[in-house]
Amino acid sequence: MSQTLEEELPPVLKASVHDVRYFSALLRGVNFVNRATMTVTDRGLTITVEEARTLLGTAFIFSDIFDEYAYRSENSPAVSSQSSDDVDMADNVAFEVPLNTLIECLNIFGTAGPASTNGSNANKFKKWKKPGDDSDNDDDGDRGGRGKSGSRAIDSYFNGSEKGTGMRMTYAGAGNPLTLLLAEDATGPTTTCEIATFDPEPHLELDFDNSKMVLKIILKSSWLRDALSELDPSFDKLTFIGNSPPKESVSTTNQKQPSREVSKPMLRIQAAGTFGSTEMDYPNDRDVLETFECTRSVRFSYRLQLISRTLRALQSSTKTSLRIDEEGLLSLQFLMPSPKPRGASDAFIEFRCLALDDDF
């Protein structure tokens, strides 16, 4: 009787999307550790990875990004119909999944891969031939939105003229695989992938307390991306230096005049290694630093190897929020614009990283 009841229950998760490229791009943003924890709630998915007990990466993928999204709590079948924020936060289903395998399955038709900057990966997979397609030439340029221009922005995933791979993803509950049904179109072949899931392991807890924040910056991702991408691989430490904006002095004639103190850079990024160092200063310009808040002089260092893990997400984002608290905990949030024109929440990816002990 109980077995029959279980078979009649809907799956814990059922989500579908007509083009997997955006979903795949978000997963790639945190794909630096193979085993990832997927948490399912009524509001969407979070994908969490951890490295060296120091770096925590999380992709927040909201439910309205999907064309269809349904969640059933394993604890209470009726919870998905409730709208309480407290219920949504308290009730969830979590499991571990091999992230590399999931991404490879999404790209099984070769239409969900990353944008290629040199064309070397653009034709790694041969697409299925469609009726009326007589071309056997694999080198036909733009496939699955991967333009020849090699744009690294998120838009590069959606500029293709061809329809991408559609997906229906289901998860029946604890002990069951994550099942993907993939198809290019209604007349083409379909593929079903079953990915083994595992009980989740506890992750490092890195809670960011806004009341203890000493530095907050919002800037276009391109400014930070260019700086980090050009760093020499021999560097092993990255330091963020922040200073409060210089104050103006008032003369006896009540005219504001610049202070004679030597002005310090509002934001400086410094990289150092065995063979030298380099530094980059960001000007007090609204076109560069859209938001800048600094309560005191800040100087914290981080392992460059760990910060480099954020580059894949940074390359696909449009804006970056950089925050540091008084204990040196770094929070990098990358805005990943949704391909849907209106109505869908933009996903974002967040990384939190502990500072090196040298700064304490």
C-alpha positions as CSV (number, residue, x, y, z in Angstrom):
1,M,0.0,0.0,0.0
2,S,2.8,2.4,1.0
3,Q,4.7,1.6,-2.2
4,T,1.7,2.4,-4.3
5,L,1.3,5.7,-2.5
6,E,4.9,6.6,-3.1
7,E,4.5,5.8,-6.8
8,E,1.5,8.1,-7.0
9,L,3.2,11.1,-5.4
10,P,4.7,13.7,-7.7
11,P,8.5,14.0,-7.7
12,V,10.2,16.3,-5.2
13,L,11.5,18.4,-8.1
14,K,10.3,18.9,-11.6
15,A,11.8,21.7,-13.6
16,S,12.0,22.3,-17.4
17,V,13.5,24.9,-19.6
18,H,13.5,25.2,-23.4
19,D,17.2,26.2,-23.6
20,V,19.7,24.9,-21.1
21,R,22.5,27.4,-21.9
22,Y,21.8,29.8,-19.1
23,F,21.3,27.1,-16.5
24,S,24.6,25.5,-17.7
25,A,26.4,28.8,-17.5
26,L,25.4,29.2,-13.9
27,L,26.6,25.7,-13.0
28,R,29.9,26.4,-14.8
29,G,30.4,29.4,-12.6
30,V,30.9,27.2,-9.6
31,N,32.5,24.2,-11.3
32,F,35.8,24.2,-9.6
33,V,35.0,21.3,-7.3
34,N,33.3,18.2,-8.7
35,R,31.0,17.3,-5.8
36,A,28.3,20.0,-5.3
37,T,25.4,20.2,-2.9
38,M,22.1,21.0,-4.7
39,T,19.4,22.5,-2.3
40,V,15.8,22.6,-3.6
41,T,13.2,24.9,-2.2
42,D,10.0,26.4,-3.4
43,R,11.9,29.4,-4.6
44,G,14.5,27.7,-6.6
45,L,17.9,25.9,-6.5
46,T,21.2,26.7,-4.8
47,I,24.3,24.9,-5.9
48,T,27.1,25.1,-3.3
49,V,30.8,24.0,-3.5
50,E,33.7,24.4,-1.1
51,E,37.5,24.3,-1.4
52,A,40.2,24.1,1.2
53,R,37.8,25.0,4.0
54,T,38.4,28.6,2.9
55,L,36.4,29.3,-0.2
56,L,32.6,28.8,-0.5
57,G,30.8,29.3,-3.9
58,T,27.1,29.3,-4.3
59,A,24.9,29.8,-7.4
60,F,21.4,31.1,-6.7
61,I,19.0,29.9,-9.4
62,F,15.5,31.2,-8.9
63,S,12.4,29.2,-9.9
64,D,11.2,31.7,-12.5
65,I,14.3,31.2,-14.6
66,F,12.7,27.9,-15.6
67,D,9.7,27.5,-17.9
68,E,8.2,25.0,-15.4
69,Y,9.1,24.6,-11.8
70,A,7.4,22.4,-9.2
71,Y,8.7,21.5,-5.7
72,R,7.1,19.0,-3.3
73,S,8.5,18.8,0.2
74,E,9.3,15.3,1.4
75,N,8.1,16.3,4.9
76,S,4.8,17.8,3.9
77,P,3.2,17.4,0.5
78,A,1.2,20.6,0.9
79,V,4.1,22.8,1.7
80,S,4.7,23.8,-1.9
81,S,1.3,25.5,-1.9
82,Q,2.2,27.8,1.0
83,S,3.7,31.2,0.5
84,S,5.2,31.9,3.9
85,D,8.9,33.0,3.7
86,D,9.6,31.2,6.9
87,V,8.3,27.9,5.5
88,D,10.3,28.3,2.4
89,M,13.5,28.9,4.3
90,A,13.0,26.1,6.7
91,D,11.8,23.4,4.3
92,N,14.2,22.2,1.7
93,V,15.6,19.0,0.1
94,A,19.4,18.7,-0.3
95,F,21.6,16.2,-2.0
96,E,25.1,16.0,-3.5
97,V,25.6,15.5,-7.2
98,P,28.8,15.2,-9.4
99,L,28.8,18.7,-11.0
100,N,31.1,17.7,-13.9
101,T,28.7,14.9,-14.9
102,L,25.7,17.2,-14.7
103,I,27.3,19.8,-16.9
104,E,28.5,17.2,-19.4
105,C,24.9,15.8,-19.7
106,L,23.5,19.2,-20.4
107,N,26.0,19.6,-23.2
108,I,25.3,16.1,-24.6
109,F,24.2,17.7,-27.9
110,G,27.1,20.1,-28.0
111,T,24.9,23.2,-27.7
112,A,25.4,24.1,-24.0
113,G,29.2,24.6,-23.9
114,P,31.0,27.7,-22.8
115,A,31.8,30.5,-25.2
116,S,35.1,29.9,-27.0
117,T,37.6,32.6,-27.2
118,N,39.8,31.0,-29.8
119,G,37.5,28.6,-31.6
120,S,39.4,25.5,-30.3
121,N,36.4,24.2,-28.4
122,A,33.7,25.5,-30.6
123,N,33.4,22.3,-32.7
124,K,34.3,19.7,-30.1
125,F,30.9,18.1,-30.5
126,K,29.3,17.3,-33.8
127,K,25.6,18.4,-33.9
128,W,22.9,16.0,-34.9
129,K,21.9,16.6,-38.5
130,K,18.3,17.8,-39.0
131,P,16.0,17.0,-41.9
132,G,17.1,19.0,-44.9
133,D,20.5,19.7,-43.6
134,D,22.9,18.4,-46.3
135,S,26.1,19.9,-44.9
136,D,28.7,17.6,-43.4
137,N,31.0,20.5,-42.6
138,D,31.5,20.7,-38.8
139,D,33.2,24.1,-39.0
140,D,30.0,26.1,-39.6
141,G,30.7,28.9,-37.2
142,D,28.2,29.9,-34.6
143,R,26.7,26.9,-32.8
144,G,24.5,27.0,-29.8
145,G,25.1,30.7,-29.4
146,R,28.9,30.5,-29.4
147,G,29.8,33.3,-31.7
148,K,33.1,33.7,-33.5
149,S,33.7,36.9,-31.7
150,G,34.4,34.8,-28.5
151,S,32.5,37.2,-26.2
152,R,32.9,36.2,-22.6
153,A,29.7,38.0,-21.5
154,I,26.6,36.1,-20.6
155,D,25.0,37.3,-23.8
156,S,27.2,35.1,-25.8
157,Y,25.2,32.1,-24.6
158,F,22.0,33.4,-26.3
159,N,23.1,35.1,-29.6
160,G,22.8,31.9,-31.7
161,S,20.1,31.7,-34.2
162,E,19.4,28.0,-33.5
163,K,17.2,26.7,-30.8
164,G,19.2,25.3,-27.9
165,T,18.8,22.0,-26.1
166,G,15.6,21.7,-24.0
167,M,15.6,19.9,-20.6
168,R,13.2,18.4,-18.1
169,M,14.8,17.7,-14.8
170,T,13.2,15.5,-12.1
171,Y,14.2,14.2,-8.7
172,A,12.0,11.7,-7.0
173,G,13.5,12.0,-3.5
174,A,16.2,10.6,-1.3
175,G,18.0,7.6,-2.7
176,N,16.9,8.4,-6.3
177,P,19.0,9.7,-9.2
178,L,18.7,13.2,-10.7
179,T,17.0,12.5,-14.1
180,L,17.4,14.7,-17.1
181,L,15.4,14.4,-20.3
182,L,17.2,16.3,-23.1
183,A,16.1,17.1,-26.6
184,E,17.0,19.6,-29.3
185,D,13.5,19.8,-30.8
186,A,10.3,17.8,-31.0
187,T,11.4,15.9,-34.2
188,G,15.0,15.1,-33.1
189,P,16.5,12.5,-30.8
190,T,16.0,12.6,-27.0
191,T,18.4,11.5,-24.3
192,T,17.6,10.4,-20.7
193,C,20.5,10.8,-18.2
194,E,20.3,9.5,-14.7
195,I,22.9,11.0,-12.3
196,A,23.6,9.3,-9.0
197,T,22.9,11.5,-5.9
198,F,24.5,11.3,-2.5
199,D,23.7,12.4,1.0
200,P,25.0,16.0,1.5
201,E,28.1,16.7,3.6
202,P,28.1,19.8,5.9
203,H,29.7,22.8,4.3
204,L,31.8,25.5,5.9
205,E,29.6,28.2,7.4
206,L,30.7,31.7,6.4
207,D,28.0,34.1,7.5
208,F,28.5,37.7,6.4
209,D,27.3,40.2,8.9
210,N,26.4,43.5,7.2
211,S,26.6,45.3,10.6
212,K,30.4,44.5,10.6
213,M,31.0,45.5,7.0
214,V,34.0,47.8,6.6
215,L,34.1,48.0,2.7
216,K,31.4,47.8,0.1
217,I,32.0,48.3,-3.6
218,I,29.7,47.9,-6.6
219,L,31.4,48.1,-10.0
220,K,31.1,46.8,-13.6
221,S,32.4,43.3,-13.8
222,S,34.6,44.2,-16.7
223,W,36.8,46.4,-14.5
224,L,37.6,43.6,-12.1
225,R,37.7,41.0,-14.8
226,D,40.4,42.8,-16.7
227,A,42.5,43.3,-13.6
228,L,42.4,39.7,-12.4
229,S,42.8,38.2,-15.9
230,E,46.1,39.9,-16.5
231,L,47.8,38.9,-13.3
232,D,51.0,36.9,-13.6
233,P,50.5,33.2,-12.7
234,S,53.6,33.4,-10.4
235,F,51.7,35.6,-8.0
236,D,50.3,33.8,-4.9
237,K,48.7,36.6,-2.9
238,L,46.0,39.1,-3.7
239,T,45.4,42.1,-1.4
240,F,42.4,44.5,-1.4
241,I,43.2,47.9,0.0
242,G,40.4,50.4,0.7
243,N,40.5,53.9,2.1
244,S,37.7,56.4,3.0
245,P,37.3,59.2,0.4
246,P,39.5,62.1,1.2
247,K,37.9,64.9,3.3
248,E,37.9,68.5,2.2
249,S,39.2,71.2,4.5
250,V,37.4,74.6,4.9
251,S,39.4,77.8,4.8
252,T,38.7,81.0,6.8
253,T,36.9,82.4,3.7
254,N,34.5,79.5,4.0
255,Q,35.7,78.2,0.6
256,K,36.3,74.4,0.4
257,Q,39.8,73.5,-0.6
258,P,41.4,70.1,-1.0
259,S,43.2,68.8,2.0
260,R,47.0,69.0,1.7
261,E,47.3,65.4,2.9
262,V,48.6,63.0,0.3
263,S,45.5,61.3,-1.0
264,K,45.4,57.5,-0.7
265,P,43.7,55.4,-3.4
266,M,40.1,54.6,-2.6
267,L,40.6,51.1,-3.9
268,R,43.9,49.3,-4.7
269,I,44.3,45.7,-5.8
270,Q,47.8,44.4,-5.1
271,A,49.2,41.1,-6.2
272,A,52.5,39.7,-5.0
273,G,54.7,36.7,-5.4
274,T,58.2,35.4,-5.2
275,F,59.4,37.4,-8.2
276,G,57.7,40.7,-7.7
277,S,54.4,42.5,-7.3
278,T,52.0,44.7,-9.1
279,E,49.2,47.0,-8.1
280,M,46.2,48.6,-9.7
281,D,44.4,51.7,-8.4
282,Y,40.7,52.5,-9.1
283,P,39.8,56.2,-9.3
284,N,37.0,58.0,-7.5
285,D,34.8,57.9,-10.6
286,R,31.2,57.0,-10.7
287,D,31.7,55.4,-14.0
288,V,34.1,52.9,-12.4
289,L,33.0,52.6,-8.8
290,E,29.2,52.9,-8.9
291,T,29.0,52.4,-5.1
292,F,31.9,52.9,-2.6
293,E,31.5,52.7,1.2
294,C,34.5,52.4,3.4
295,T,34.3,53.0,7.2
296,R,38.0,52.8,7.9
297,S,41.3,51.8,6.2
298,V,41.1,48.2,5.0
299,R,43.8,45.9,4.0
300,F,43.2,42.1,3.7
301,S,45.0,39.5,1.6
302,Y,43.8,36.2,0.1
303,R,45.3,33.3,-1.8
304,L,45.2,34.2,-5.4
305,Q,44.6,30.6,-6.4
306,L,41.3,30.7,-4.6
307,I,40.3,34.1,-5.9
308,S,41.0,32.8,-9.4
309,R,38.2,30.3,-8.9
310,T,35.8,33.2,-9.3
311,L,37.0,34.1,-12.8
312,R,34.6,31.8,-14.7
313,A,31.6,33.4,-13.0
314,L,33.1,36.9,-13.3
315,Q,33.5,36.5,-17.0
316,S,29.8,35.9,-17.5
317,S,28.5,38.6,-15.1
318,T,27.7,42.2,-15.7
319,K,28.1,43.7,-12.2
320,T,30.1,42.8,-9.1
321,S,29.5,43.5,-5.5
322,L,32.6,43.3,-3.3
323,R,32.2,43.4,0.5
324,I,34.7,42.8,3.3
325,D,33.8,42.7,7.0
326,E,36.0,43.6,9.9
327,E,37.4,40.1,10.2
328,G,38.5,40.0,6.6
329,L,35.7,37.8,5.2
330,L,35.4,38.6,1.5
331,S,32.1,38.4,-0.3
332,L,32.0,38.6,-4.1
333,Q,28.6,38.6,-5.7
334,F,28.2,38.4,-9.5
335,L,25.0,39.4,-11.2
336,M,24.1,37.0,-14.0
337,P,21.4,38.6,-16.2
338,S,18.5,36.4,-17.1
339,P,17.9,35.7,-20.8
340,K,14.2,36.3,-20.3
341,P,13.3,39.9,-21.3
342,R,11.0,40.7,-18.3
343,G,9.5,39.1,-15.3
344,A,12.3,36.7,-14.3
345,S,14.7,37.3,-11.5
346,D,18.4,37.6,-12.4
347,A,20.4,34.8,-10.9
348,F,23.7,35.5,-9.1
349,I,26.7,33.7,-7.9
350,E,28.4,34.4,-4.6
351,F,31.9,33.5,-3.3
352,R,33.0,33.9,0.3
353,C,36.6,33.6,1.1
354,L,38.6,33.8,4.4
355,A,41.5,36.2,4.6
356,L,45.1,35.0,5.2
357,D,46.3,35.0,8.8
358,D,49.1,37.4,7.9
359,D,46.6,40.3,8.3
360,F,45.8,39.6,11.9
